[in-house]
């Protein structure tokens, strides 16, 4: 895998960890009956999906 693709995947992985991590932290802070809780859980799921997608792409390209 060339360096440009590796850097792009690393960037997507960092974005996924940031989005998923902050969503997960906020899910524990926000009250469960608020709309912010739902958005936090959704953003944690999107971050996790992005991390999994990057991991699959890395496995397939190696």
Backbone as CSV, one residue per row, in Angstrom:
resi,resn,N_x,N_y,N_z,CA_x,CA_y,CA_z,C_x,C_y,C_z
1,UNK,0.854,-1.170,0.000,0.000,0.000,0.000,0.901,1.234,0.000
2,UNK,0.575,2.175,-0.863,1.425,3.356,-0.930,1.130,4.331,0.218
3,UNK,2.013,5.275,0.360,1.987,6.179,1.522,0.751,7.083,1.532
4,UNK,0.291,7.506,0.377,-0.865,8.392,0.307,-2.137,7.682,0.784
5,UNK,-2.335,6.441,0.357,-3.500,5.682,0.812,-3.415,5.395,2.302
6,UNK,-2.231,5.094,2.776,-2.042,4.817,4.195,-2.371,6.043,5.046
7,UNK,-1.943,7.217,4.600,-2.241,8.442,5.331,-3.735,8.763,5.316
8,UNK,-4.392,8.504,4.186,-5.834,8.740,4.104,-6.586,7.814,5.053
9,UNK,-6.214,6.536,5.073,-6.870,5.597,5.983,-6.589,5.948,7.440
10,UNK,-5.386,6.393,7.722,-5.058,6.812,9.094,-5.915,8.003,9.501
11,UNK,-6.134,8.932,8.587,-6.984,10.091,8.871,-8.422,9.686,9.134
12,UNK,-8.962,8.766,8.299,-10.316,8.284,8.528,-10.422,7.532,9.855
13,UNK,-9.396,6.786,10.199,-9.398,6.071,11.475,-9.402,7.048,12.641
14,UNK,-8.622,8.104,12.558,-8.593,9.112,13.625,-9.929,9.832,13.744
15,UNK,-10.546,10.134,12.621,-11.859,10.785,12.648,-12.896,9.857,13.284
16,UNK,-12.865,8.574,12.920,-13.810,7.617,13.494,-13.641,7.459,14.990
17,UNK,-12.395,7.417,15.444,-12.144,7.299,16.880,-12.608,8.554,17.598
18,UNK,-12.371,9.718,17.015,-12.794,10.966,17.641,-14.317,11.056,17.730
19,UNK,-14.999,10.787,16.630,-16.460,10.882,16.613,-17.076,9.839,17.544
20,UNK,-16.599,8.607,17.442,-17.140,7.549,18.287,-16.841,7.762,19.762
21,UNK,-15.636,8.205,20.051,-15.257,8.424,21.449,-16.030,9.556,22.093
22,UNK,-16.154,10.666,21.388,-16.902,11.783,21.969,-18.390,11.456,22.086
23,UNK,-18.921,10.732,21.128,-20.323,10.317,21.226,-20.553,9.388,22.397
24,UNK,-19.606,8.491,22.629,-19.736,7.560,23.744,-19.626,8.285,25.082
25,UNK,-18.702,9.219,25.186,-18.567,9.989,26.428,-19.825,10.808,26.689
26,UNK,-20.334,11.466,25.653,-21.537,12.270,25.828,-22.760,11.426,26.143
27,UNK,-22.794,10.187,25.667,-23.928,9.309,25.972,-23.997,9.009,27.469
28,UNK,-22.858,8.993,28.131,-22.866,8.768,29.575,-23.185,10.043,30.352
29,UNK,-22.962,11.202,29.750,-23.179,12.470,30.452,-24.615,12.962,30.298
30,UNK,-25.184,12.825,29.107,-26.511,13.362,28.830,-27.603,12.528,29.515
31,UNK,-28.705,13.178,29.906,-29.837,12.421,30.461,-30.465,11.524,29.398
32,UNK,-30.946,10.380,29.821,-31.439,9.385,28.861,-32.697,9.809,28.112
33,UNK,-33.464,10.707,28.642,-34.705,11.106,27.973,-34.550,12.375,27.139
34,UNK,-33.323,12.723,26.793,-33.096,13.946,26.017,-32.724,13.603,24.572
35,UNK,-32.999,14.523,23.653,-32.598,14.309,22.258,-31.080,14.247,22.087
36,UNK,-30.356,14.921,22.964,-28.899,14.892,22.880,-28.345,13.495,23.131
37,UNK,-29.015,12.729,23.976,-28.595,11.351,24.237,-28.710,10.516,22.963
38,UNK,-29.817,10.683,22.249,-30.024,9.927,21.009,-28.952,10.293,19.979
39,UNK,-28.657,11.582,19.856,-27.622,12.003,18.914,-26.247,11.491,19.327
40,UNK,-25.993,11.438,20.629,-24.705,10.931,21.102,-24.553,9.450,20.780
41,UNK,-25.605,8.682,20.987,-25.547,7.254,20.675,-25.387,7.046,19.167
42,UNK,-26.085,7.838,18.377,-25.958,7.723,16.916,-24.552,8.085,16.446
43,UNK,-23.965,9.118,17.025,-22.615,9.489,16.614,-21.598,8.452,17.073
44,UNK,-21.822,7.835,18.225,-20.935,6.752,18.656,-21.031,5.571,17.694
45,UNK,-22.234,5.267,17.236,-22.409,4.171,16.274,-21.762,4.505,14.928
46,UNK,-21.887,5.745,14.485,-21.258,6.137,13.220,-19.735,6.078,13.318
47,UNK,-19.203,6.500,14.439,-17.757,6.414,14.634,-17.271,4.983,14.647
48,UNK,-18.028,4.110,15.315,-17.654,2.693,15.343,-17.735,2.080,13.946
49,UNK,-18.757,2.454,13.185,-18.882,1.939,11.818,-17.720,2.406,10.945
50,UNK,-17.290,3.637,11.136,-16.159,4.153,10.366,-14.872,3.422,10.726
51,UNK,-14.664,3.159,12.007,-13.466,2.428,12.431,-13.480,1.012,11.862
52,UNK,-14.627,0.361,11.903,-14.727,-1.006,11.360,-14.493,-0.997,9.851
53,UNK,-15.047,-0.015,9.157,-14.862,0.054,7.703,-13.387,0.267,7.346
54,UNK,-12.714,1.109,8.094,-11.283,1.334,7.835,-10.500,0.062,8.123
55,UNK,-10.844,-0.637,9.198,-10.140,-1.873,9.524,-10.332,-2.923,8.422
56,UNK,-11.528,-3.006,7.876,-11.777,-3.951,6.787,-10.974,-3.555,5.553
57,UNK,-10.932,-2.273,5.246,-10.167,-1.820,4.077,-8.678,-2.081,4.258
58,UNK,-8.173,-1.910,5.470,-6.751,-2.181,5.708,-6.474,-3.672,5.553
59,UNK,-7.337,-4.507,6.078,-7.142,-5.972,5.974,-7.172,-6.445,4.522
60,UNK,-8.072,-5.873,3.736,-8.199,-6.302,2.339,-7.035,-5.832,1.474
61,UNK,-6.431,-4.706,1.820,-5.370,-4.172,0.975,-4.006,-4.729,1.303
62,UNK,-3.873,-5.409,2.431,-2.565,-5.947,2.810,-2.333,-7.267,2.157
